[in-house]
Amino acid sequence: MTTAPMPDFPAGFRWGVSTAAYQIEGAATADGRGPSIWDTFAHSPGRIADGSTGDVACDHYHRYAEDVALLAGLGVSAYRFSIAWPRVQPTGAGAANPAGLDFYDRLVDELLGHGVDPVATLFHWDLPQALEDTGGWLNRDTAHRFAEYADLVAARLGDRVKLWITLNEPFIHMSLGHGMGVHAPGRMLLFDAFPVAHHQLLGHGLAVSALRARSTSPVAIANNYSPVRLAGDTDADRAAGAAYDALHNRLLTDPLLGLGYPEEPGLDPGVVRDGDLDVIAAPLDVLGVNYYNPTGIRAAEEGSPLPFEIVPLGGYPRTAFDWPVVPDGLRELLVGLRDRYGDALPPIQVTESGCAYDDTQDADGRVADPERIAYLDGHLRAVRAAIDEGVDVTGYFVWSLLDNWEWAEGFTKRFGLVHVDYATQRRTPKSSYAWLRDVIRG
């Protein structure tokens, strides 16, 4: 980690942290909340690394005031949280559950009372199970249900939420949840999962209209991106890299910016109807960028079901997830988005950036996490470098405020600036929390 002072960021730069409802809220059956696909998945034997569920998680539903106080102490200007669709609409349709909206009402007011902008994500993977039972995102109707849900939330919170994010990482939800089966709902469709991508984007476009009818706040989507690093120098390797780039980085961005779907093999958009692309290309105010690492790619072996092979990237430090730590990949990504999309690209906010390490408390209860400090230091400098290269980056959100329930990994991976003792729910700010507080103050 460099000891040089952190360079200045532009006036008005948004400093934030991010969380997701199912990972922190708990209270899985409280106040009329219905089951989500993640409730079903987590309670299915063999799906979660440690056999845990998000039934309690960080109990944020009951401890939100304590967590907002941690945000205030950190000095962030914004908090990105997600709204649990099954808390608002237990079956994904019909009238809103008042008690569910009441919780987010209290949370938003608590944030505003501490000078923190509420940034609300409408879908962070916790689809109501009742909608999954009728096909989920494979069913076009789910896009229309999502717009109705967005309308219900905006009718209640539209006067106070400062930035709306429709979807979180639709590529990851499609690929891990529907292509490879390692996330909820656990489908293994490979490229037959394409309708999930299209219906999520259609839902996004319909939700943009619903939000703008109820709220004057800007609207965004949060996409996961990964720069491609070729592991070979053959034409076949380059073709494999282009195919992976089209799938991971372009499939869910090109249509948003009015370019339609990429034409690389395997991405045949057979489910697209007349007018869909116009709905999807509703103007965005912000593009949310989630970045964790680049992806190594080489040509696939003969007979492989995929047109590429993912290979580990050597020569970099690794996180507890065994992900390579490549800060310059974020600069590369941000500059690459600008170069690819030009004037069609809206301002960018980095809506997730973070790392998992095996953080433990010492005998005095303190948690030192120098690797996370080094990670954040490097990635913030990468953002500043991209700004210096002319990219319009207006915010950076750390993943995550709290150690939490990490999807298929359960409680085995800790991403938080704040350590959580899951047995007692005691929160302990780590050394990275103090470091980031000082950076923001500076």
Buried (B, 14 or more C-beta within 10 A) or exposed (E): EEEEEBEEBEEEBBBBBBBBBBBBBBBBEBEEBBBBBBBBBBBEEEBBBEEBBBBBBBBBBBBBEEBBEBBBBBBBBBBBBBBBBBBBBBBBBEEBBEEBBEBBBEBBBBBBEBEBBBBBBBBBBBBBBBBBEEEBBBBBEBBBBBBBBBBBBBBBBBEBBBBBBBBBBBBBBBBBBBBBBBBBBBBEBBBEBBBBBBBBBBBBBBBBBBBBEBBEBBBBBBBBBBBBBBBBEEEEBBBBBBBBBBBBBBBBBBBBBBBEBBEBEBBEBEBBEEEBBEBBBBEBBBBBBBBBBBBBBBBBEEEEEBBBBBBEBEEBEBBBBEBBBBBBBBBBBBBBBBEBBEEBBBBBBBBBBBBBBEBEBEEEEEBBBEBBBBBBBBBBBBBBBBBEEEBBBBBBBBBBBBBBBBBBBBBBBBBBBBBBEBEEBEBBBBBBBBBBBEBBEE
